[in-house]
Amino acid sequence: MTDALPTMNNLYGEGPTWFQAHEPYMRAVAKTLEAAGFPVESWDAEPNAPRNGNISLDLDRQGTIDGQPIWSHDEVNVGWTEDRGWFLNTVDDPHGRDSRHVYDLGVERVAAPASVALAVAEKAGLTIELTADGHPDVDFPDHDSEEDDVPFELALRRYAETRP
């Protein structure tokens, strides 16, 4: 007999609620970005519907390429929404015009933290090597935050179970 998948009703009996279930995932990605050489200023996991999170890179501690900062923007953020996936957001505020640019990272919806860091490095024009973190890249092209999706929730839960 095989174990049946849990239902949404019993998936969050103990521990974080549905609104907090992505927090360990965001923490893991922030930690991996930091380890990959992208200093993190702050990160959050917003308990919205759809759930989302943001990782702000610390541009005061960033590295350089040929003596120039890797990012020549006022802000650089790595963002995630459960309905969209991963993206990079750059912000410049010349003369109070708040110019924002959003770039899809082209990784799976619940990508391994190392995959997210590699995609950020690619957008920065860097080639880096990272050790695999043991988590698979998992895509959910039909995921809708308004519908029950136990496999999606289990993909997020992996990060809660591996928290140091």
N, C-alpha and C positions, 0 to 999 in steps of 0.2 A: 504494500500500500504506500502511495506517495503522500507526502505532506501537501496539504492544500494551501494555496496562498491565503494570507490573512485578508480580512475585509477592511474597508476603510473604517468601519465602526469599531473594530478591535485593534487596529494598528497603533493607535495612540493612547492606549490605556494608561501607560506609565511613561514618564519622561516628557520630552518636549511635545507641545501641541502641534497640530498641522501648521499653524502660523509660524512656528519656530523651527520646523524640521530642516530648513535649508541653512540654518546658522552654522552647524559644523562643516558643511560643504564650503561655505564662504570663508570660514576660518582656515580650512585646509588650503584653499587656493591662495589666500593672502600670505600664508606661511611659505608656500612654494614660490610665489613671486619674490618674496624677500630673499629666500635662499638662492634664487636664480640671479640675484643682483639688481632687482627692481625694488628699492626701499619703499616700504608701505608707511604712509602717514597715518591712515586710519582705514577701517573697514566696517561695514554694517550689513545686517540682514534684516530688511524691513518686513514686518509681519502684515503685509498687504495681500490682497487677492486681485491679481496674481502676485505671488511672492517675488521679491526682487532683492538685489544686494548691490553694493558698490564698494570698490576698493580704490582709495585715493593714493596715488603714488607720491612719495615725498621727493619733490623736485630739488629741494635743497641738499639732499644726500645722493642725488643721482650720479651716475658715471658719465664719462665723456668719450667722445670719438674724435680723434685728431684735435684734442683740446677744446672741443665744443660740446655743450650738454647734449645728452642723448635726446631729450625732449626740449624743444625751444618754445614751450607753451606756458601759459599761466597755470593751467591745471591739466592733469592727465588722470583719467579714471578708467578702471576696468569694471564693467558692469555686467550684470546677469539678471534676466527675468525668466521665469519658468515658461512663459509663452514665446519668448524670442531666442533665448540662449545668451551667448557671450558676445560682448562688443567692447570696443575701445572708444572712449569719448575724450576729445581734446577741447580745451576751452582757452580762448584768447580774448582779452578785453581791451583792445586798442580803442582809446578814446570813448570808453563806456559803451561799446557796441556789442559786447558779449557774443563773440563768434564761436559757435559750437560745431564740431564735426564728429560724426559717429561712423565708426568703421566696424563692420562685422568681423569677428575673428575667424569664422569659418571652421569652428570645431563643433563637436556634438553638443547637444543640449545639456547633458550631464557629463561633460568631458572630464577626464582625469586632470587633477591640478597641474601635473607636468605638461599636459597638452595645452592647457590655457597659457602657461608661462612661455612655452615655445612659440605659440601664436603671437603673444605680446612682443616677444623678441623679434619675430619676423617683421611686425609692423614698425619696430624701431630700427630695422635694418641690421640687426645683429644675428649672428649664428652662435647658438649656445648648445651645450649638451647637458642633458639632465638624466639622472637615473630614473627609470620607471618606478612609479610609486605603488604598483600593485593593483591599481584601480583601472578598470576598463573604461574606454570612451563609450558612452551609451547614448544613443539618440532616440528621441521620442517624437517623430515628425507629426504624429496625430494628437499629441498631448494638448489638452485644453484644461486650463485651471478651473473651469467650472464643472468639470466632469470628474468622477472618481477614477483614479489611475493608480492602482496598487503597485504595478511594476515601477512606475516613476518614483513613488514614495519609497520603495525599497532601495532604489538606486541612491536616493538622498540619504537614507538611513545608514548605508554602508559607512559614511563618514562619521556618524555619531558613534558607531560601534568601534571605530578604530582610533578614537580620540585618545591622545596620550594622557 
